Amino acid sequence: MTEHSEVLNQGETHAAHVHRDDEGSKMAMWLFLFTELLLFGGLFLLYGAYRFEYADGFKVAAAEMNSFIGAVNTIILLTSSLSVALSIAAMQRNQKKLALAMLWFTILCGIGFLINKYFEWSHEIHNGVYPGGPGLENMSNGEVLYFGLYYVMTGLHGLHVIIGLIFISFIMVFIARDKITSTNFQKLENAGLYWHLVDVIWIFLFPLFYLLH
Amino acid sequence: MANGSLANEVSYLEYEGKHKGIMGWLLSVDHKRIGLMYLMGIMIFFFVAMTLGVLMRLEMLTPGETIMKPSTYNSVFTLHGVIMVFLFIIPAIPAVFGNFMLPIQIGAKDVAFPRLNLFSWYLYMAGAILAIVSLFVGGGAADTGWTFYVPYSIRSAQNVTMTTMAAFVLGFSSIVTGLNFVVTIHRLRAPGMTWFRMPLFVWGLYATSWIQVLATPVIGITLALIMLERFMGIGVFDPALGGDPILYQHLFWIYSHPAVYIMILPAMGVVSEILPTFARKDIFGYKQIAISSLGIALIGYLVWGHHMFVSGMSDTSRIVFSLLTFLVAIPTGVKIFNWVATLYKGSIKFSAPLYYVLGFIFIFSIGGLTGLVLGALATDIHVTDTYFVVAHFHYVMFGGMGIMFFATMHYWFPKVFGKMYNEKLAVIACTVIIIGFNLLYFPFFIMGYMGMPRRYYDYLPQFQGWHILSTVGSWILVSGIVFMFGNLLYALLRGPKASMNPWGGTTLEWKVPSPPPLENFDEIPIVTGGPYVHDKSTYIMHPSKEGINANGAVKTVNQEAAL
């Protein structure tokens, strides 16, 4: 794993194992997920405060959202969470091909989500509804803040989808090269955990921005 | 690399791995080398920020313009704050000595994620370079104060974006270090090292790391929002678009108040290391000190509102925040009393680290008690945004963390570098530093109480006497600090070799050679007792040679065969 554990392996006989700690690795991933939750937590706090302050403006703005696209995206992400979980199960049963196929499916779902998001954003931007855009000029403060938060929160979430896709792509390379096996799959599980987090955050974003009006 | 035994025959300073020379450091994943690389960076930025501080004091020598214009003064106090807080105070003890000592003190060969550890150093340097570059590009250095309060930070024409970006990157570095330490402490303790046998420095780091992990993301998103506001005008903090600047203050202090405990808890941990060593006595109230670290971390998370008593909050929240603030004083008091009780009937050996600790206890008590003046609603209104706050802050931060950083450097200097410094000169430097410190900052309390507002380059003539006293104090303090570093630098180059355990310390780092070998231990030791037991050794350093297995029991023939 590191320079000196190699030294260990070659030199010392009584401690001849590569330092590998799946529990530690999983713990680090969970801690990292806490930090992600708190990162979004700041934004949810702002959302809560402004929803309370500008209840009417938020209702008006939320009514303009296309909840159909939002619902489709929710289904896509939930399905991709299932497929990433199945991929871990397949890996545990040493079914490398199935695990890879499941990850391919996850990646397709992620890309599908982003394409939907792209059309949704470009539609709004086309209408001038973006920070500083002409569409916001005649809107109340509550609506302006709603769209400000909408772009920041879904944008940050979209960024996490992209990071998750990159993460999963690396994992697929590891699987293809047999760096991840049925006895050593903690990296895959960590990628799965990350992807579930991306999913969970969306599950909160969807009702807050699309359904509450 | 081919010869495995080489790793433990030479010290980490001399070891040559895959890479030679400077790359042997820049690409090293050894926690000790990374600790020293942090030390290099931190020292440089400390001197930059200290110079800025001295320039500010010089400006305040006379009323009106002395050496700089008001706008320059604004940039100088902003950068002094940003560099000191984000580049020195937060990372200094955890990133330098935490990295170096944590694995050794718990009997591990390295931290849990050595490569992540190196990555966090690069993040630190990237953030630092951004902060320095922001001085020279764009509309000039940020002039908002280190708190980046909106709406000014959104409107300022100066280069605020890059400075906040720097703080953002540094926060990421801090999170990575914290995460690494939490996992290290959970997973890599040597056999027999139960939670209540860990050295108290490790407890301090553990509490700190949790705050780093749980609080820093909040400042990350807050600073990111400032950048977005500046680029795009999303409106969440901009009153013109309906945003609420008070919410910014909440989000900022949700991180930045716990951050002051990130700064002080490791320093308190070192106090608990130095006292038992030089009092030749077990620490008084080990468990209470350990638990109080967690207590401070926990309550400290919930007191941020006391920075905003005059910003506009309901009376109910003010009373709640004030009460919680008073509660933080309890675990802090527990620590102070336990430290003093440790000295009681000890066989005290006065030495430079101990002098610093005694100075710390004196200064930190003043800083802590004046914190209660600020935590009380009525008195806070009188002294808000005056020099009183600045004095309190410097007493707890510089007097607390800064003085303890100096103590730490002396205490672990022989271990880290394998050299001894001149004791007499170190004590003289310590005395000069403590005198200069009090002369510099104590007048701030008096001026603040009389109404001198903070962050102005100018003042009424009636304050001049105190300002002169304070500026003279800054010269004394700086000469003490330069003298101290000179002494250490001389020791580094010409000092006599240090023995394995020059102070008679009882924790694991004193059981390995000075400087430690690359892998710290020939084999992972077994721990059989508490960390500060002076009359017998509580560590079995070579379990296999002594024929003892990981449970501390003598190995049977069968077990040996199984191995």
Contacts between the chains, C-beta under 8 A, distances in Angstrom:
chain1	res1	chain2	res2	distance
A	1	B	114	7.9
A	2	B	29	5.2
A	2	B	110	7.0
A	2	B	114	4.8
A	2	B	115	6.9
A	3	B	1	7.8
A	3	B	17	5.4
A	3	B	18	6.3
A	3	B	28	7.9
A	3	B	29	6.3
A	3	B	30	7.9
A	4	B	7	6.1
A	4	B	17	7.9
A	4	B	30	7.2
A	4	B	109	7.0
A	4	B	110	7.2
A	4	B	518	6.2
A	4	B	519	5.8
A	6	B	1	7.0
A	7	B	1	6.5
A	7	B	4	5.0
A	7	B	6	7.8
A	7	B	7	4.6
A	7	B	518	7.9
A	7	B	519	7.5
A	8	B	4	6.9
A	8	B	7	7.9
A	8	B	519	7.6
A	9	B	4	7.9
A	10	B	1	7.8
A	10	B	2	7.1
A	10	B	4	4.8
A	11	B	3	7.0
A	11	B	4	1.3
A	11	B	5	5.4
A	11	B	6	7.9
A	11	B	7	6.9
A	12	B	4	5.9
A	12	B	5	7.9
A	14	B	523	7.0
A	14	B	544	5.9
A	14	B	563	7.3
A	15	B	523	6.9
A	15	B	524	7.6
A	19	B	109	7.9
A	21	B	112	6.8
A	21	B	187	5.6
A	23	B	187	6.6
A	24	B	112	5.1
A	24	B	183	4.9
A	24	B	186	7.2
A	24	B	187	4.1
A	24	B	188	7.8
A	27	B	182	7.6
A	27	B	183	5.2
A	27	B	186	6.3
A	27	B	187	7.2
A	28	B	112	7.1
A	28	B	113	6.7
A	28	B	179	5.7
A	28	B	180	7.6
A	28	B	183	4.9
A	31	B	179	4.8
A	31	B	182	6.1
A	31	B	183	7.1
A	31	B	213	5.4
A	32	B	179	6.3
A	34	B	213	6.3
A	34	B	214	6.4
A	35	B	175	5.5
A	35	B	179	7.6
A	35	B	213	5.8
A	35	B	214	7.6
A	35	B	216	7.2
A	35	B	217	4.5
A	36	B	217	7.2
A	38	B	214	6.3
A	38	B	215	7.7
A	38	B	217	4.0
A	38	B	218	5.6
A	39	B	217	4.1
A	39	B	218	7.6
A	39	B	220	5.9
A	39	B	221	5.0
A	40	B	221	7.5
A	41	B	217	7.6
A	41	B	218	6.9
A	42	B	217	7.5
A	42	B	218	4.9
A	42	B	221	4.0
A	42	B	222	6.1
A	42	B	225	7.9
A	42	B	251	5.4
A	42	B	254	7.7
A	43	B	221	6.1
A	45	B	247	7.9
A	45	B	250	7.9
A	45	B	251	7.1
A	46	B	236	5.6
A	46	B	247	6.3
A	46	B	251	7.6
A	49	B	244	7.1
A	49	B	247	5.8
A	50	B	236	7.4
A	50	B	242	7.9
A	50	B	244	7.7
A	53	B	244	7.4
A	54	B	242	6.8
A	131	B	232	4.3
A	131	B	233	5.4
A	131	B	234	4.5
A	131	B	235	6.9
A	132	B	232	6.1
A	132	B	233	4.8
A	140	B	242	7.8
A	141	B	235	7.8
A	141	B	241	6.3
A	141	B	242	2.6
A	142	B	242	6.7
A	144	B	235	5.2
A	144	B	241	5.1
A	144	B	242	6.1
A	145	B	235	5.5
A	145	B	236	6.3
A	145	B	241	6.9
A	145	B	242	5.3
A	145	B	243	6.5
A	148	B	234	3.5
A	148	B	235	4.4
A	148	B	236	5.5
A	148	B	241	7.4
A	148	B	243	8.0
A	149	B	234	7.6
A	149	B	236	6.5
A	151	B	234	6.6
A	152	B	225	7.1
A	152	B	228	6.3
A	152	B	234	5.9
A	152	B	236	7.4
